[in-house]
Amino acid sequence: MPSRLAVFIPGWVGDAVMATPALMALRAAHPGWCMIGVGKPGPMAVLDGLDLFDAKIVSAGKGWDKGTLEIASQLRPLKVKKSVFLSNSFRTALAAFLGGCGGRVGLAMHGRGMLLNTALAPTLDANGKRAIHPALLEYNRIAMAAGTEEPGKVLRLATLQADEAAANQVWGLAGFADRPVVILNPGAAFGLAKFWPRASFAQLARRFAHQGFGVLLLCGPAEAQLAQAIASDANHPMVQPLANPHGPEPSLGLSKACVKRSTLLVTTDSGPRHFAQAFDVPVVTLFGPTHIGWTETWHPRSIHLQKQLDCGPCQSRVCPLGHHRCMTELSVDEVYEASRTLLGIHGGHPLPMARTAG
């Protein structure tokens, strides 16, 4: 019977993508082992297609009973030899401890150090406080403590055949044909403070459409109304929301397939930003309340836009001062010019080559 390695995935979709170098390294460092992925539905789903895991434990609920204890009960009979925590929560470490997992490796945070066999201190700043440090590097450090080589910084994702078929359907319904498509992603699961104004997205969408681009408003089920409203405000046939009553249901797999074949992504600081890097797509990211340093991944085809204000970055889900200037003061002109830079458009506006699914 092969030895078993349980890897606890970060709790956010974007973080799961940033963890892919560490995950690939863990897979390579444990040949012949059964690698078990443990995590929430979204982060686990975004990794579909990578063939990382031999088995999965997906937490379907919150709280001690449906979350922690349920995971522990599924782990216990597996007799896991080594467990690695790319999630920083106390509950994941407790689930592994109660589930009898051995070799527990992770960051000593949130009071869980006593539950770990190898407890790494978080990266600290000069004052001894937790440093604003890229999560990608922290995940790599954890992986190396679990026995891997240096994982590197290359993010990876894959799409399933069903995802590509659904994206073909979206392109057909939108009438994009072979024209290049810019994707705008207005959503942000973190909170309202990350949102760029609806009117700004609509104006940006019209600009791209008037230059001959197709424009797709990316969304999950929770952002469907916002995407539809922006498309309605833009009032152009080449500006379409992903959520279409005649099309496929929005999903992470479909979002990945759409980003993969796009020419450019303009997004808030949210998960799809990292889809672009994994598929080598240019991306303009609109940062407001969040520190760029936490999620830096060194994508060579990216531009980060952020206003330098006395009040930020505040890391708050809702603007504590009520003015939301960090996002509202990002102008459409600034975002459009950053997009043109990445597309290599100078002076006139020749259309770049369209990207197609591979």
C-alpha positions as CSV (number, residue, x, y, z in Angstrom):
1,M,0.0,0.0,0.0
2,P,1.5,3.4,-1.0
3,S,2.3,6.0,1.6
4,R,-0.2,8.8,1.8
5,L,0.4,12.6,1.7
6,A,-2.4,15.0,2.5
7,V,-2.1,18.6,1.3
8,F,-4.4,21.2,2.7
9,I,-5.2,23.7,-0.1
10,P,-5.5,27.5,0.6
11,G,-9.0,28.8,1.1
12,W,-9.2,31.3,-1.7
13,V,-9.3,30.5,-5.4
14,G,-6.4,32.9,-6.3
15,D,-4.3,31.5,-3.4
16,A,-4.8,28.0,-4.7
17,V,-3.4,29.1,-8.1
18,M,-0.4,30.7,-6.4
19,A,0.1,27.4,-4.6
20,T,0.5,25.4,-7.8
21,P,4.3,25.6,-7.9
22,A,4.4,24.2,-4.4
23,L,1.8,21.5,-5.3
24,M,3.7,20.4,-8.4
25,A,6.9,20.2,-6.3
26,L,5.2,18.1,-3.7
27,R,3.9,15.8,-6.3
28,A,7.4,15.4,-7.9
29,A,9.1,14.9,-4.5
30,H,6.8,12.0,-3.5
31,P,6.8,9.5,-6.4
32,G,4.6,6.5,-5.7
33,W,2.8,8.2,-2.9
34,C,-1.0,8.7,-2.9
35,M,-1.4,12.5,-2.8
36,I,-4.7,13.6,-1.2
37,G,-6.0,17.2,-1.8
38,V,-8.1,18.6,1.1
39,G,-9.9,21.9,0.7
40,K,-13.0,24.0,-0.1
41,P,-15.0,23.4,-3.3
42,G,-13.8,26.5,-5.2
43,P,-10.1,26.2,-4.6
44,M,-10.2,22.5,-5.3
45,A,-12.3,23.0,-8.5
46,V,-9.8,25.5,-9.9
47,L,-7.1,22.9,-9.9
48,D,-9.1,20.4,-12.0
49,G,-7.2,19.2,-15.0
50,L,-3.8,19.3,-13.4
51,D,-3.8,15.7,-12.3
52,L,-2.3,16.7,-9.0
53,F,-4.3,14.4,-6.7
54,D,-5.0,10.7,-6.4
55,A,-7.9,11.5,-4.1
56,K,-9.8,14.5,-2.8
57,I,-11.5,15.5,0.4
58,V,-13.8,18.5,-0.3
59,S,-15.2,20.3,2.7
60,A,-18.8,20.9,2.0
61,G,-19.7,22.8,5.1
62,K,-18.6,25.3,7.7
63,G,-18.2,24.9,11.4
64,W,-16.8,22.2,13.6
65,D,-19.2,19.5,12.8
66,K,-19.5,19.7,9.0
67,G,-16.0,21.1,8.5
68,T,-13.4,20.1,10.9
69,L,-14.8,16.9,12.4
70,E,-16.1,15.7,9.0
71,I,-12.6,16.1,7.4
72,A,-11.0,14.4,10.4
73,S,-13.4,11.4,10.1
74,Q,-12.5,11.0,6.4
75,L,-8.7,11.3,7.1
76,R,-8.6,8.9,10.1
77,P,-8.9,5.6,8.1
78,L,-6.4,6.7,5.5
79,K,-3.5,6.6,8.0
80,V,-1.8,9.7,6.4
81,K,2.0,9.5,6.8
82,K,2.7,13.2,6.0
83,S,0.5,16.3,5.9
84,V,1.3,19.7,4.5
85,F,-0.7,22.9,5.2
86,L,-0.8,25.6,2.5
87,S,-3.9,26.8,4.4
88,N,-3.1,28.8,7.5
89,S,-6.2,28.1,9.5
90,F,-6.3,26.5,13.0
91,R,-9.1,24.2,11.9
92,T,-7.2,22.5,9.1
93,A,-4.4,21.7,11.5
94,L,-6.9,20.4,14.1
95,A,-8.7,18.3,11.5
96,A,-5.3,16.7,10.5
97,F,-4.4,16.1,14.2
98,L,-7.8,14.6,15.0
99,G,-7.6,12.6,11.8
100,G,-4.3,11.0,12.9
101,C,-2.2,12.6,10.1
102,G,1.6,12.4,10.7
103,G,4.4,14.7,9.7
104,R,2.3,17.9,9.9
105,V,4.2,20.7,8.2
106,G,3.0,24.3,8.0
107,L,3.2,27.9,9.4
108,A,2.8,28.3,13.1
109,M,-0.1,30.8,13.0
110,H,-3.4,31.3,14.8
111,G,-2.3,29.3,17.8
112,R,-1.9,26.0,15.9
113,G,1.9,25.6,16.3
114,M,1.4,23.0,19.0
115,L,-0.5,20.9,16.4
116,L,2.4,20.8,13.9
117,N,5.4,18.5,13.8
118,T,7.4,21.0,11.7
119,A,6.2,24.5,12.6
120,L,7.6,27.3,10.5
121,A,7.5,30.9,11.7
122,P,5.9,33.3,9.2
123,T,8.3,35.6,7.5
124,L,8.7,38.6,9.7
125,D,9.7,42.3,9.1
126,A,12.3,44.3,10.9
127,N,10.0,45.0,13.8
128,G,9.2,41.4,14.4
129,K,5.8,41.5,12.9
130,R,4.4,39.4,10.0
131,A,5.9,40.9,6.9
132,I,4.0,41.8,3.8
133,H,5.4,38.8,1.9
134,P,4.3,37.1,-1.3
135,A,2.1,34.1,-0.5
136,L,3.7,32.3,-3.5
137,L,7.1,32.3,-1.7
138,E,5.6,31.3,1.6
139,Y,3.9,28.2,0.0
140,N,7.2,27.3,-1.6
141,R,9.0,27.6,1.8
142,I,6.4,25.2,3.3
143,A,6.9,22.7,0.4
144,M,10.6,22.8,0.8
145,A,10.3,22.1,4.5
146,A,8.2,19.0,3.5
147,G,11.1,17.7,1.4
148,T,10.8,19.3,-2.1
149,E,13.3,21.1,-4.3
150,E,12.8,24.9,-4.9
151,P,9.4,25.0,-6.6
152,G,10.0,28.1,-8.7
153,K,7.4,30.7,-9.6
154,V,5.6,29.3,-12.6
155,L,1.8,29.2,-12.0
156,R,0.0,26.3,-13.8
157,L,-3.6,25.6,-14.6
158,A,-5.4,23.4,-17.0
159,T,-8.9,23.2,-18.6
160,L,-11.1,20.2,-19.1
161,Q,-12.6,19.3,-22.5
162,A,-16.1,20.2,-21.2
163,D,-14.7,23.7,-20.2
164,E,-13.5,24.3,-23.7
165,A,-16.8,23.2,-25.2
166,A,-18.7,25.5,-22.9
167,A,-16.3,28.4,-23.9
168,N,-17.0,27.7,-27.5
169,Q,-20.7,28.0,-26.8
170,V,-20.1,31.4,-25.1
171,W,-18.1,32.7,-28.0
172,G,-20.8,31.6,-30.4
173,L,-23.7,33.2,-28.5
174,A,-21.7,36.4,-28.1
175,G,-20.9,36.6,-31.8
176,F,-17.2,37.0,-31.2
177,A,-16.2,34.7,-34.1
178,D,-12.4,35.2,-34.7
179,R,-12.1,38.7,-33.3
180,P,-9.8,39.3,-30.3
181,V,-11.6,39.3,-27.0
182,V,-10.9,41.4,-23.9
183,I,-12.2,40.0,-20.6
184,L,-13.3,42.3,-17.9
185,N,-13.7,40.8,-14.4
186,P,-15.6,43.2,-12.1
187,G,-16.2,40.8,-9.2
188,A,-14.2,40.3,-6.0
189,A,-15.1,37.8,-3.3
190,F,-13.0,39.6,-0.7
191,G,-15.5,42.5,-0.3
192,L,-17.0,45.7,-1.6
193,A,-13.8,47.6,-1.1
194,K,-12.2,45.9,-4.1
195,F,-14.9,46.8,-6.5
196,W,-14.2,49.3,-9.3
197,P,-17.3,51.4,-10.2
198,R,-19.9,49.8,-12.5
199,A,-19.9,52.9,-14.7
200,S,-16.2,52.8,-15.1
201,F,-16.3,49.1,-16.3
202,A,-19.1,50.0,-18.7
203,Q,-17.2,52.9,-20.2
204,L,-14.0,50.8,-20.5
205,A,-16.0,48.1,-22.2
206,R,-17.4,50.5,-24.8
207,R,-13.9,51.8,-25.6
208,F,-12.7,48.3,-26.4
209,A,-15.8,47.4,-28.4
210,H,-15.5,50.6,-30.5
211,Q,-11.9,49.5,-31.3
212,G,-13.1,46.2,-32.7
213,F,-12.7,43.9,-29.7
214,G,-15.2,41.6,-28.3
215,V,-15.7,42.2,-24.6
216,L,-16.8,39.5,-22.2
217,L,-17.9,40.4,-18.6
218,L,-16.6,37.5,-16.5
219,C,-18.7,36.4,-13.5
220,G,-19.7,33.6,-11.2
221,P,-23.3,33.0,-10.2
222,A,-23.0,35.6,-7.4
223,E,-21.8,38.4,-9.9
224,A,-24.2,37.5,-12.7
225,Q,-26.4,40.5,-12.1
226,L,-23.5,42.9,-12.0
227,A,-22.0,41.6,-15.2
228,Q,-25.4,41.8,-17.0
229,A,-25.9,45.4,-15.7
230,I,-22.4,46.5,-16.9
231,A,-23.2,45.0,-20.4
232,S,-26.5,46.8,-20.4
233,D,-24.9,50.1,-19.5
234,A,-22.2,49.6,-22.2
235,N,-25.0,49.2,-24.7
236,H,-22.9,47.7,-27.5
237,P,-23.5,44.3,-29.2
238,M,-19.9,43.2,-28.7
239,V,-20.1,43.7,-24.9
240,Q,-21.6,40.5,-23.5
241,P,-21.9,39.0,-20.0
242,L,-20.7,35.5,-19.3
243,A,-24.1,34.8,-17.6
244,N,-26.5,34.1,-20.5
245,P,-29.9,32.3,-20.0
246,H,-29.2,30.5,-23.3
247,G,-25.6,29.6,-22.5
248,P,-23.7,27.4,-20.1
249,E,-23.8,28.0,-16.3
250,P,-20.9,30.2,-15.1
251,S,-18.3,28.1,-13.3
252,L,-14.6,28.3,-12.5
253,G,-13.8,25.8,-15.3
254,L,-15.6,27.9,-17.8
255,S,-13.9,31.1,-16.5
256,K,-10.5,29.4,-16.9
257,A,-11.3,28.4,-20.5
258,C,-12.5,31.9,-21.4
259,V,-9.4,33.6,-19.9
260,K,-7.2,31.1,-21.6
261,R,-8.4,32.2,-25.1
262,S,-8.6,35.9,-24.4
263,T,-6.3,38.6,-25.6
264,L,-6.3,40.6,-22.4
265,L,-7.8,40.5,-18.9
266,V,-8.7,43.6,-16.9
267,T,-9.6,42.6,-13.3
268,T,-9.9,43.5,-9.7
269,D,-7.5,41.9,-7.3
270,S,-9.3,38.5,-7.4
271,G,-8.7,34.9,-8.4
272,P,-9.0,35.2,-12.2
273,R,-6.0,37.6,-12.1
274,H,-3.9,34.5,-11.6
275,F,-5.7,32.5,-14.3
276,A,-4.1,35.0,-16.8
277,Q,-0.6,34.3,-15.6
278,A,-1.1,30.6,-15.7
279,F,-2.2,30.8,-19.3
280,D,0.3,33.6,-20.3
281,V,-2.4,36.2,-20.9
282,P,-1.6,39.9,-20.4
283,V,-3.5,41.3,-17.3
284,V,-4.1,44.7,-15.9
285,T,-5.0,44.4,-12.2
286,L,-6.9,47.2,-10.3
287,F,-5.7,47.3,-6.7
288,G,-7.5,49.2,-4.1
289,P,-7.4,48.2,-0.4
290,T,-5.0,45.3,-0.7
291,H,-1.2,45.3,-0.6
292,I,0.3,44.2,-3.9
293,G,3.1,42.5,-1.9
294,W,0.8,39.7,-0.6
295,T,0.0,38.4,-4.0
296,E,3.0,39.4,-6.2
297,T,3.8,36.6,-8.7
298,W,6.1,38.5,-11.1
299,H,4.0,37.9,-14.2
300,P,6.0,39.6,-17.0
301,R,2.9,40.5,-18.9
302,S,1.1,42.4,-16.2
303,I,0.5,45.9,-15.0
304,H,-0.6,46.7,-11.4
305,L,-2.5,49.9,-10.9
306,Q,-2.9,51.4,-7.5
307,K,-3.5,54.9,-6.1
308,Q,-1.0,55.9,-3.4
309,L,-3.2,57.3,-0.6
310,D,-2.5,58.1,3.1
311,C,-5.3,55.8,4.2
312,G,-4.2,52.7,2.3
313,P,-3.7,50.0,1.5
314,C,-6.0,49.2,4.5
315,Q,-6.8,45.5,3.8
316,S,-10.4,46.2,4.8
317,R,-13.4,44.5,3.1
318,V,-15.4,47.7,3.2
319,C,-13.9,51.2,3.1
320,P,-13.6,52.3,6.8
321,L,-13.8,55.9,5.7
322,G,-16.7,55.5,3.4
323,H,-15.1,57.3,0.4
324,H,-13.6,54.3,-1.5
325,R,-11.1,56.7,-3.2
326,C,-8.6,53.9,-3.8
327,M,-10.9,52.5,-6.5
328,T,-13.0,55.4,-7.6
329,E,-9.9,57.5,-8.4
330,L,-8.6,54.9,-10.8
331,S,-9.7,56.5,-14.0
332,V,-10.9,54.7,-17.2
333,D,-8.1,56.6,-19.1
334,E,-5.4,55.1,-16.9
335,V,-6.8,51.6,-17.2
336,Y,-7.3,51.9,-21.0
337,E,-3.7,53.2,-21.5
338,A,-2.2,50.4,-19.4
339,S,-4.2,47.9,-21.5
340,R,-2.9,49.5,-24.7
341,T,0.6,49.2,-23.4
342,L,0.3,45.5,-22.8
343,L,-1.3,45.0,-26.2
344,G,1.5,46.8,-27.9
345,I,-0.9,49.4,-29.3
346,H,0.8,52.8,-29.9
347,G,-0.5,55.7,-31.8
348,G,-3.2,54.0,-33.9
349,H,-5.2,51.0,-32.8
350,P,-4.3,47.9,-34.9
351,L,-6.0,44.8,-33.6
352,P,-3.7,42.1,-32.1
353,M,-3.9,38.6,-33.2
354,A,-6.8,36.7,-31.7
355,R,-6.1,34.0,-29.2
356,T,-7.8,30.7,-29.7
357,A,-8.2,27.7,-27.5
358,G,-5.3,25.3,-27.4
